[in-house]
Amino acid sequence: MRRSAEATAMAANPQVQAPGLRHPLLRSLLGALVTALPIVLIGLLVLAFAPAYLVRVAFAAYVNLLIVLGLQMFMGNSMVANLGQGAFVGIGAYSVAILATPVAMKKLSIPHAPFGLGQIAIDPLLAALAGLGISGVVAVLTGLVIARLSGEAATILTFSLMMIVHSVFIHWTDLFKGAQAFFGIPQIVGLPTAIAAAVAGIVVARLFKDSRAGLQLRASAESLLAAKAFGVDVWRLRLIAWILGGMMCGAAGILYAYFMGTINARAFHFELVMTTLAMLILGGMRTVSGAVFGSAVLSILLEAIRSLESGAEIAGLTLPPLLGLSGIAMGAVIVLGMTFRPRGIFVRLELDEVLRYWRRPKAAPPVRQEREPT
């Protein structure tokens, strides 16, 4: 309890938390760029040498990374479990689908769209901004309630949010086409856009984590009573993190829709939630580097496993189809991670902080002085 109170006191007075640190904002920005560097290099290698199939796989991985970063901003700093990220991804994707799809295509896909939405089509960039705005409005309205809750109550509420939004997508067929695919969305983005969005997401998540608000929010996760005793407005901080995380997930949905050109409500349901949650648990939910590491490792692992699901030949041995193996792998990652590394790979330090720690010169052992004979 004493340690939590000290951490909260430092968070409430950030001037005393890091003496000698002249430019904390610059250090956070440089640290974010160091974390993003491997992601950029992988993306450039894929663009230069990979076939079209792997480019699509890489794009999906970068979209998942954005979702995990949005999840980390709220869940990693507040330690309140969030299962509603699929709702915001779907809201972002369907917003641009409804607003940017050409009218001629809407006559085929949503001919009975309400509010005259079937008769209008706006610029894709404006539609993307509108999608971000809609995601933010939904995040504000839901966050006013979710930010006041903790523990199981908050987790159940976020899961209920996902179920409600998914039910709207499925049953409002005049607008969202239900279980059928919504097609005709302009395909205007590629892997370079996804790489740039991932770098921007890493920077935003790191700046928030190292900001005064992020530090106070993590301190409240250690001890809620101590944080309130020091005057920390926990509800406001949780609301800010929830809105930022929701908008980042909405941005991921916008990229997904503009790349695929076709979306379906099933893409934003339970499988997406479990995949991104497993990525965050594997890497470490308290750090941005953990979100990046978990997303990269699990994306590669799942793609390798999916290649085995339809059967494969390894060293002359023909394997039978192993349908459902990727789902088993995700469950195994969560179980094994929570058992052996419950706090993830990157527990507390970011990648740049780990590198700086390794480069720190080791202290020389004390020299033993011989006593002079008397």
N, C-alpha and C positions, 0 to 999 in steps of 0.2 A: 504493500500500500504506500509505503514511504517513497519507493522508487517511482510509482505512478504519479504521486503528488509532485515530486521533483520534476518529472517530465512535463507535467501540466504547467508548472510554474515557468519552465523555460519556454514552453509554447506561448504562454500568455505574454511573455516579455522576450521577444526574439532577439533584442539587442545584446542579451547576455548569453545566448545559446552557442555562439560560435565566435569567440574572440579572435581577432587577427584575420577574419575573413572579410576582405574589403568589398568584393563583388560577388555576393552569393547568387544573384540572378545570372550573371555571366557564367559562373561555374555550373549552375544547373543547365543552362543552355548548351554549354560545351559537353557536359555529361550526357545530355540527351542525344547529341550528335554522335558521340562515341557509341552509344547504344544502338543508334540507327545505322551506323556504318556497315556492320555485317549484313543487315537486311538489304541495304542498297547494293552491296557487292553481289549478293545472291541474285537479286533481281536483274542486274546488268548481265550476269552470266547466263541467266535464263533467256533474256532477250537476244543475246549474241549467238547462243549455241543450241538452245532447246527447240524441239519441234512444237508445232501449234498446240498439240494436246497438253504438253507440260506447261505451256504459257497459260492455258486456261486453269490448270491445277494451281499454278503459282498465283494467279489472280484471286482465286478462291481463298488461298492461304493468306494473302494480304487483307482481304475483306474480313476473314476471321480474326486477324491481328487487330484490326480496328475495333471489332466487337469486344475482344478481350481487354483492350486498353480502356474502352468505355466501362467495362465491368470492373476493372481494377480501380478506376477513379472513385467509384462509390464503395464497392465491397472491400477493396484493399485498404482504404483509408479509414473507413468506419467500422469494418469487421462485422457488417450486417449482411447476411447472405442475400443475394439477389438472383432471382430466377426469371426475371421479366425482360431480359435483354432482347429476346425474340420479338416482343411486341413492338419495340422501337425500330428494329431492323425492318419489320414488315410495314410499319407506318411510313418510313422513309421511302421504301421501294414502291409501295402502292401510290404514294403521293405523286411521285414523278410519272408513274405509269398512267395515272388518270389525267394529269395536267399536260404532259408532253407528248403523248401518243397522238399521231395525226388523226384528224376527224374521219378521214376515209377508213382508217383501221378501226376506230371506235364504233363505226356503224356495223362492223362485223363482230367485234368483241363485246362491247357494252352498248347495244342499240337503245336500251331503255334506261340509260343512266339518269338519275334524278338531278334536279337543280340545274339542268341545262349543261351538265358537264360533258355530255356526249357531243356537244356542238362547238366546243372551244378546244384550242390547243395553243399553248404558249411556248416561248423559247425554252429549250432544255435547261439553260443556265438559270433562268428565272424560276423554272419548275423545281430545280434543285434547291434554290434558296427558299422557296415556299415549303418544300419538304422538310428542310432543316427547321424552319419556323414552326410548322405543324408538330414536329417531334418535340420541339422545345415547349410548346404550349401544353401538349399532353404530359410532358415531364413535370411542368409546374403544377398542373392540376392534381396529378397523382402524387407528386412529391410532398404536397402540403399535408397529406395524410401519412405517407410512408415514412417521412423524416421524423415523425413523432413516435414511431414504434421501434422496438428492438427485439432481438431474439427471434423465437419461432413465429411471433405474430407478424413481424415485418416480412419474414421469408414467405409465409403463407400468402400474404397480401401481394407480394410481387409475382408469385406463381399464379394467383387468381387474375392478376392483370394480364398476364400472357394468355390465359385461357379465355378471358373475355374478348380480348382483341382478336384472337384466332377464331372465336365463334362468330364475330362480326364479319371477318373475311369470308368465312365459309357460308354463312346463311344470308348475307346481303348480296345476292347474286346479281342484281341489277347494276351494282357498282363495282364489285370485286370479282365477279365471275365464280364465286364459290370455290369448289374443288377443281375447277377447270383452269387451264393455263391462261393468263392474261398476256396476249401477244401483241406485237406491233410497236413495242417501245423503241425509241431511237437508240441505236448502239453507237455511242459517241465517245466512249472512254476505252482505254487499253491498259496494259500493264504499267507503262510509265506513269499514268495518272494514279494508279493504285499505290505505286512505290512512293510518289510524292505525298499522297494522303497518309500513308503509314508513317512517314517521317514527321509530318505535321502532327499526327496523333501522338507520337512518342514525345515530341517537344511539349505539347499542351499537357499531357499527363505528367511529365516530369516537372514542369513549372508549377503545376498545381500541387503536386506532392511536396515540393520544397518550399512552397509559399507558407505564409503565416497561417492561412486557413487550413492547408493540408496538414501542417504540423499540429495544430490544435485539434483537428479531427482525429488524427492518430492517437493523440494523447487522451481524448475522450473515449477511444476504444479501449485503452488500458484501464481507465477508471472513470466511469461516467460521473460518479458523485464528486470526485476530486475536480474534474473539469468544470462542473457547474459551480463548485465552491469557489473556484478562481475566476468566475465570471465568464466562462466560455459559452457562447450561444450555440449549443450543439445542434439544435433544430435548424438554425440558419445554415450552418456549415454542411449538414447532411443534405439539405435542400439544394445547395449550390453544387455539391458533388453529384447528386442524383440528376440534376438538369444537364450538367456537362456530360455525364456518362450517357444519358439518354440521347442527347444530340449527336454524340460520336457514333452511337449505334445506328441512329437514323442516317448519318452520313455513309456508313457502311452499306446500308440497304439501298441508298441512292446509287452508289457505285455498282452494286450488284445488278440492279435493274438496268442501268445504262450499258453494262457490259453484256449481259445475257440476252437482253431483248425480250425475254419471256420470263414471267415469274409465276409462282404457285404458292398458295398459302401454306402448304406442307413444308416448304423450305424454311419457314420461320417458326417452326413448332419445337417439339421436345428434343429432337435430335440436335438441332442447332444449340439449344440451351446446354445440353449435356456435353457437347463437344467443346464449346468455349469454356465451360466451367472446368472441365478436365484440364484444358490448356493452362488456365490460371492456377489451379491447384498444383500442377506439376512444376511450373516455373517458380511459383511463390507469389502469393497475392499481395504482399506488402510492398513489392518493388515493381517499378516499370520494367526493369531488366528481366524480372521473372516472367512478366506477361509476354515479353518478346521471345524469351528463350522457350517457354512452354508452347507458344504458338508455333514456332519454327520446328521444334523437335516433334511435336505430336502431328503436325501437318505432314512431315516427311514419313513418320511411322505409319500413319493411317493410309497414306497413298501406297506405301509398300505392301500393307496388309490387303488393301482393296485389289491389288494385282494378283493376290493369291485366292481371292474369293471365287473367281470364275475358273479356277484351276490353273496350274502352272507346272513347268518342268524344271526341276533343280537337280543338277549333276546327274542327268539321265533318269531321275526318278519323277514319274508323273503323279502329281498330286490331284486328288479329286476336288470338285467344287466345294468350297468352305463358306457357304452363305452365312452371313451374320457375324463373320469373324471380326469385322471392324467394331461392331457394337460390343462384343466381348472384350476387345482390346481397350476400348474407352473405359468400360467398367473396371477392368484390371488396373488401368492407370490410376483411377480414383482410389480404389481400395489399397493398392500398394503404396501410392503416394501418401495417403492419410496414415498408413501403418508405419512406414519407414522414414518418410520425410514429410511430416504433417505441416511443416511451415514452408515447404517447397525447396527448390535449389538455391535461389537467391533469397535468403531469409531477411536480411536487413540492409546489406550494402548493395548499391547499384554497381553495374559493370565497371564504370570509370573509377568508382571508389575502391573496388577490388584491385584493379590495375595499379592505382596509386598506392595502395597498401603493400602490394608485392614489390613495388619499386622503392619503397621506403628503406633507407639503409638500416641494416641491423645494428643494434647497439653492441659495442665491443664488450666482451666479458671483463669484469673487474680484475685489475692486476693485483696479484697477491704479493704483498710486501713481506720480505723476510725480516724478522726481528734481529737487530744487531746483538751479538753476544755481549754480555755485561762483564 
